[in-house]
Amino acid sequence: MTLPAGIDDTQAMLAAQNYVASRALSTVTYLSLTLGRPLFLEGEAGTGKTEIAKTLAAALGRDLIRLQCYEGLDAASAAYDWNFSAQMIAIRTAEAAGTADPEMLNRNLFGPDFLIERPLLQAMRPHEAGPPVLLIDEVDRADEPFEAYLLEALSDFQITIPELGTIRAPEPPIVILTSNRTREIHDALKRRCLYHWVDYPDFAREMEILRARVPGAADRLAQEVTAFVQALRATDLFKKPGVAETIDWARCLIALDAVALSPELVSDTLGALLKYQDDIARIEGAEATRILNEVRSSLGPA
Amino acid sequence: MTPATDLPQTQPKLAENIAHFARALRRAGLPIGPGRVIDAIRAVEAAGFTRREDFFWTLYAVFVTRPEQREVFAQLFRLFWRDPRELQELVAATIPALRQAEPSPPGAAEARAADALLGGNWPEDNADPDRPEIRLDASDSASTAERIRTLDFDQMTNAELAEARRMIARLTLPVPPLATRRRAPAAIGRVDPARTLRQALRRGGELQRPARTKPKDRWPDLVVLCDISGSMTRTSRMILHFVHAVAQARGQGWARVHAFTFGTRLTNITRHMRARDVDAALAAAGAEAQDWEGGTRIGNCLHDFNRDWSRRVMGQGAVVLLVTDGLDRGDPARLAAEAERLHLSARRVIWLNPLLSFDGFAPKARGIRALLPHVDSFLAGHSVASLDALGAALARSGDMGEKPLHISKLRRA
């Protein structure tokens, strides 16, 4: 599939993949696709940052290459590495066969045969389906020096391997970076990207998401679930539930054959929504009942 | 450099306006260079100029890089891209509002946005002859800056307070690391035989280069206990600005910064200090703490802290910054006992007292006499300079500030 022609088009394309995107997210996605700029998504956990990369890859029929960042991630595991054992075997074989010509060996040992391609380099290679979608997930977990390494890859879409030379992407990949903001990413990296803060959706949009993602939920249940989560986000919690938690919770409730919320049901399944003991202790019982009653009265009779 | 040079001259007015908008954003504190302006014009060309909403999100995608900039951006966008006549009215409405002496309330993203639009080359036709100078430029003479640095918070005018807040936002509180017995991988240092061998095993027994380690550093936590009673009003607000700056600064050492306020009761405002926008952080903290400008019961509040929080936030040898004037109405014996408890569980207790700025200060109040023996260091905390000096005092491990002087006064009395 070709790139979308406009913002409406982008929104429709994402919606066709069951991803309900706000106008803002559609705009920034469209710009990123059109201008060939990396897309930098920041926001709370569980608001659909990673999901958009998967959706884009599926919608455009491109390969998805995922680089999960973690502390201590280095170029050897992000871009490329040399296959040391294969190189050693090649040397031993050459020695045994008596054909160990140093120059030949050197040229062969540091050639494409012994290169292990990691996600960044894979993304620079030509793909049959067109430039791939490169997802650099949770970039805030990687160390700061790694950001500097990303700069070359993301601004010129090239990777320099000292032994081989510079490898350029024939067509730039679609790059999506996500961050949970456990630390601030350097401005030099952000400057090369289009920025978007992914917020919690409002009631109408969260309903839409729930309908798209959990089609089995009865209307009344979906409304109550959404309104309950929305009300929960307004309280002072250590970790507010994300959209992913809403979807999980709705699925849990369906598995329990629920058609509407009840205080006991909420207390029993709160673990799907809140992941900290402090939060659960605070909401469980009276507080949950209070929120549920408020939700009921705001939604009107079933 | 004019941002529009290498762009097609299709909508020259629009490009110009985007550049002006970018300048207004820059004045409001968003880091925007000419490169971004070019990006913005390209992005608007790509996205089209049909719907106001799309235009908003297009510029947003290019200009905003941090969540705390969102509100300032939204306000400025609303002010800038509106009917120009409306803007004139707004200006007319804003100037008398700015002229009023009292500071803007702490929900101030809007104030900052208006300030960015109004400050600078604003047409002078509705300028008022007796309009006071509101903005204090950062490029003020050194002597003014020096005066504000040493001036007592309680004696500042609003403009001086604003300037002091700006200076405080730039302050840091560096802390020396604590040496530990553990070791961490490093490029240079002692050879780590175990890891060297493990690496060699992975490569078929080939020793490549030795792995090395160096001693691991650990950073202490900072716990701030700030008095917000009536006698401390101004100072405590400035101190919270300082705490926010310290909590936000990365890479200066502190592992974690915990903040509590107390007056008649203890409130944990650590979570609110995490908001990047200082106005938003203080507003949230203010809403949480219900006892602003009330009385003080230091002993009770320290008791609450020792019982509920001490073990949770002070386990790792934290440094405690106690900000209070020590004017307590409670029982001195109880205060002394709780202060001793606090002292015993902290690595160091530093008492910042704004009253110490007075020349004839003597430890006469009961609260001060009870607290003084149980702190490691007794320092002034009434001006920007004294907060700045705090970092130096932390670096000298044995620094006691003015404690020995006042302890000897106590003995003589």
Chai-1 contact restraints between the chains, C-beta under 6 A:
chainA,res_idxA,chainB,res_idxB,connection_type,confidence,min_distance_angstrom,max_distance_angstrom,comment,restraint_id
A,I7,B,D54,contact,1.0,0.0,6.0,A-B,restraint_1
A,R23,B,E53,contact,1.0,0.0,6.0,A-B,restraint_2
A,A24,B,W57,contact,1.0,0.0,6.0,A-B,restraint_3
A,T27,B,D54,contact,1.0,0.0,6.0,A-B,restraint_4
A,T27,B,W57,contact,1.0,0.0,6.0,A-B,restraint_5
A,T27,B,T58,contact,1.0,0.0,6.0,A-B,restraint_6
A,V28,B,A61,contact,1.0,0.0,6.0,A-B,restraint_7
A,L31,B,A43,contact,1.0,0.0,6.0,A-B,restraint_8
A,L31,B,A47,contact,1.0,0.0,6.0,A-B,restraint_9
A,L31,B,A61,contact,1.0,0.0,6.0,A-B,restraint_10
A,T34,B,A46,contact,1.0,0.0,6.0,A-B,restraint_11
A,L35,B,A46,contact,1.0,0.0,6.0,A-B,restraint_12
A,F84,B,R203,contact,1.0,0.0,6.0,A-B,restraint_13
A,M88,B,G204,contact,1.0,0.0,6.0,A-B,restraint_14
A,K190,B,T65,contact,1.0,0.0,6.0,A-B,restraint_15
A,L194,B,A61,contact,1.0,0.0,6.0,A-B,restraint_16
A,Y195,B,V64,contact,1.0,0.0,6.0,A-B,restraint_17
A,Y195,B,T65,contact,1.0,0.0,6.0,A-B,restraint_18
A,W197,B,P67,contact,1.0,0.0,6.0,A-B,restraint_19
